[in-house]
Amino acid sequence: MSRILSILMMTIVALKVTGKKLQKMVPGSPTEREFRVFIRNNVLVGISQREVNTFYSILTEKKHDMEKVIDEFYMDKVSMGFESESYTLDVYVRKDMKVKLLDFNLWCEVKLPLLFTWAELESAQLMREPEFRIVESRFGVRPGLKTAVPYGYLDTSEGSGWDRLFRNADEELRRQTRSAGGC
């Protein structure tokens, strides 16, 4: 029940902050201005570029300014606004450097940590000194990390949906091979 209350509180705070329904993305917005903000125990511990498959030179030029406005947005509009102490925010920084809230999520490993690992985000180091991470060069791109795909689709561990699909496909291939007179 407390999880439901936390989600409800996040929605209420989000409506207060934005004044309207949350949106998954800003229509027509460039993705280089979208960031995931990680809050742990009411402390901003990290900010990550959301589109980690692309290098955007504008981010290297405006990194400090964007970090500052995201931090101010968190402190002025979001912090201490609801019960949950650990959560993530997805935000969009407009060209006029105003921050727009896109999404609230509970702190959990279902959300991608993007340019961090969950172990880093839970470390004491980031509690003392938060980091703002962007893809700093074309060589820093993390190929294969898809942020537009639900996390469950990326899970190929034993027992996952993909694991079951591959096992069933292997079993069907063996069955067809046997019935065709193969090995």
N, C-alpha and C positions, 0 to 999 in steps of 0.2 A: 504494500500500500504506500509506503514512503517513496518508492520509485515513481509511482503515479503522481503523487503530490509534487515531487521535485520537477517532473516534466511539466505539470500544470503551472507551477511557479515560474519555470523558465519561459513558458509561453506568455504568461502575464507580464513578466519583466520585458520580454522582447516586444510585446505590443506597446508597452509604455515607452520603450526606447525608440522604436521606429514609428509608432503611431498608426501602424497598419499591419496587415497580415504579413508574416515572414515569407520571403521568397527564396527559392533554391538558388536562383541566380538573377542578376540584373539583366533584363533583356537587352541584347546588343552591347553588353559590356565586354571590354577586353579582359581575358582571363589573367593577364599578368598583374592585375591589380587585386586579385583575390588571395586571401591569406587565412590560414587556420591558426587560431590563438589557443594556447593550452594554459588552463588555469588549474593549479593544484593547491589545495588547502588555502584558497583565496589569494594565492600569489600567482601572478603571471610568470610562467617559467619558460615559455617559448612561443615564437611566432614562426610559421613556416609558409613559404610560397606554396600555393595549392597546386599549381600546374608545374609539376616537377620534371616533366618531360621536355621542357623548353627553356632555353636561356633567353632572357629579356634584358637587353642592355640598359633600358630605362630603370630597372630595379637597382642595378649597381650605382646608377647616378643618384637615385632618390632614396636609397636604402635608409639612411639616417632619418630623413624627414618622415618616411612612412612608418618607421618604428616609433617615432615620437607621437604621431597622431593616433596610431593604434593603441599605444600605452595610455595616452590621455583619454581616448574613448573608453577604454576599459575602466580607468580610475573614475572618470566623471559620470559615466552612464550605466555601467554594468556592475562594478564591484560592490559586494555586500548587498546586492539587490534581491537575493533569494537564499533559501536554505542550503542548497547544494554547495559544497565547498570546492569540488573538483569537477571540471567540465571543459568542453571545447566550444569555441565560437568560430564560425566562418564569417569573415567580414570582407567588404569591398571598399577600397580606397578610391574615391572619385578623383577626377583630375583637379578639382578645386581643394583637394586634400581633406574633404569631409569623409567620415567613415560611415558606411552603411552596414547594418547587421543583416546577415543572410540566414544564419542558422545557429541554433543552440543544440548541443548534444551532451549527454552525460559522459563523464570520464570513463572510458572503457576501451579495451583493445579491439573493439569492433570497428572503430574509426581508425583510418590510416594515420600513422604518426608522420607521414610524408618525409621530410628531410631529417627527422629525428628517429630514434628508436624509443620504444616505451621505457626501456631501462634508463636511457638518458633523461627522459622527461620525469622520471621518478627519483632521479638522483638529487643528492643534497647540493651538488654544484649549481644546478640550474635554479634551485630555491634561493641561492645567494646571488647569482648573477645570470639573469635570463638571457637567452640568445635569440636573435632574429636571423633566420637562415633563408638564403635564397640560392638559386643556382648561379654561382659566381662567374662561370665561363661555359662555353659550349662543351668543354670536357667534363663538366660537373653534372651533366644531364644523367638522370637515373632511368635508363631505358627499361621499358616493360612495366613500370609502376603506373598503373592506370587509376586515375582518381575519379573517373566517371562511371566506373563499374562497381556494383555493390561488392563489399568485402567478401561476402559469402561466395561469390563467383571466383575469387582468387584463391580460396582455400582448397588445397589439393591434399591435405593431410589424410591419414588413414581414417576411414569412416565418414569422410565428407561426401557431399553429393557427387563431386567429380570422381572421387575414389570408387564409389559404388558404380557410377556410369562406366568407368574404365574396366572394372572387374566384370561387370555384366557383358561388356563388349568383348572382352577376352574370352569369357565363357561361351558366348555365342559363336565366336570365331572357331574355337576348339570344337564345338558341337557340329558346326557346318563342315569343318575339315574332316571330322570322323565320319559323318554321314555321306560325304563325297568319296570316301575310300582313302583318305589321306592318312598320315601318321597319327 
